[in-house]
Amino acid sequence: AQLGPLSRFATPRHGWVRAIRQALGMTAADLGARMDVTRQSVLSLESSEIEGVTRLDTLRRAAPAMDCTFLSAFGPHPPPAA
């Protein structure tokens, strides 16, 4: 109940990495430079996030490059309606 509705944590259509990168006004090349990888590697990261196959260690590297903290969590299902 303290978290509020879990729907507010729904993954953006194009994934969190791309959504945050774009909100910050960063290009894929900008993020790549901060991560010390190529623009293509960032685009691959974004694609793999959409596919659900991104490695957690990669997300942990991307987060500080966007001045973020990486969080991974489980949330409870809402109780069944009575």
C-alpha positions as CSV (number, residue, x, y, z in Angstrom):
1,A,0.0,0.0,0.0
2,Q,2.9,2.4,0.7
3,L,4.1,2.1,-2.9
4,G,0.9,3.1,-4.3
5,P,-0.4,1.6,-7.6
6,L,2.3,-0.4,-9.3
7,S,1.1,0.8,-12.6
8,R,3.0,4.0,-12.0
9,F,6.2,1.9,-12.4
10,A,5.2,0.5,-15.8
11,T,8.1,0.4,-18.3
12,P,7.8,3.1,-20.9
13,R,7.1,2.0,-24.4
14,H,10.7,2.3,-25.5
15,G,12.2,1.3,-22.2
16,W,13.7,3.1,-19.3
17,V,17.1,3.8,-20.7
18,R,15.8,5.5,-23.8
19,A,13.1,7.4,-21.9
20,I,15.6,8.8,-19.3
21,R,18.3,9.4,-21.9
22,Q,15.8,11.4,-24.1
23,A,14.4,13.2,-21.1
24,L,17.9,14.4,-20.3
25,G,18.4,15.6,-23.8
26,M,21.2,13.0,-24.4
27,T,21.9,11.3,-27.7
28,A,22.9,7.7,-27.8
29,A,26.4,8.9,-28.7
30,D,26.4,11.1,-25.5
31,L,25.4,8.2,-23.3
32,G,27.9,6.0,-25.1
33,A,30.7,8.4,-24.3
34,R,29.7,8.5,-20.7
35,M,29.6,4.7,-20.6
36,D,32.8,4.4,-22.7
37,V,31.0,2.4,-25.3
38,T,29.8,3.1,-28.9
39,R,26.5,4.7,-29.9
40,Q,25.6,1.3,-31.4
41,S,26.2,-0.4,-28.1
42,V,23.7,2.1,-26.5
43,L,21.2,1.4,-29.2
44,S,21.7,-2.4,-28.6
45,L,21.2,-1.9,-24.9
46,E,18.0,-0.1,-25.5
47,S,16.8,-2.9,-27.8
48,S,17.7,-5.6,-25.4
49,E,15.8,-3.8,-22.7
50,I,12.7,-3.8,-24.8
51,E,13.2,-7.6,-25.5
52,G,13.7,-8.2,-21.8
53,V,17.2,-9.6,-22.1
54,T,19.3,-6.8,-20.8
55,R,22.0,-7.8,-18.3
56,L,21.6,-6.2,-14.9
57,D,25.3,-5.3,-14.8
58,T,24.8,-3.3,-18.0
59,L,21.9,-1.4,-16.5
60,R,24.0,-0.8,-13.4
61,R,26.6,0.9,-15.7
62,A,24.1,2.9,-17.6
63,A,22.4,4.4,-14.5
64,P,25.3,6.5,-13.2
65,A,26.1,7.6,-16.8
66,M,22.6,9.2,-16.7
67,D,23.0,10.5,-13.1
68,C,20.6,7.9,-11.9
69,T,20.5,5.0,-9.4
70,F,19.6,1.6,-10.7
71,L,16.8,-0.1,-8.8
72,S,15.5,-3.6,-9.3
73,A,12.5,-4.6,-7.4
74,F,9.6,-7.0,-6.9
75,G,6.1,-5.6,-6.2
76,P,3.2,-7.5,-4.7
77,H,0.2,-8.3,-6.8
78,P,-2.9,-6.5,-5.7
79,P,-5.2,-8.5,-3.5
80,P,-8.1,-10.2,-5.3
81,A,-11.4,-8.4,-5.3
82,A,-13.8,-9.6,-2.7
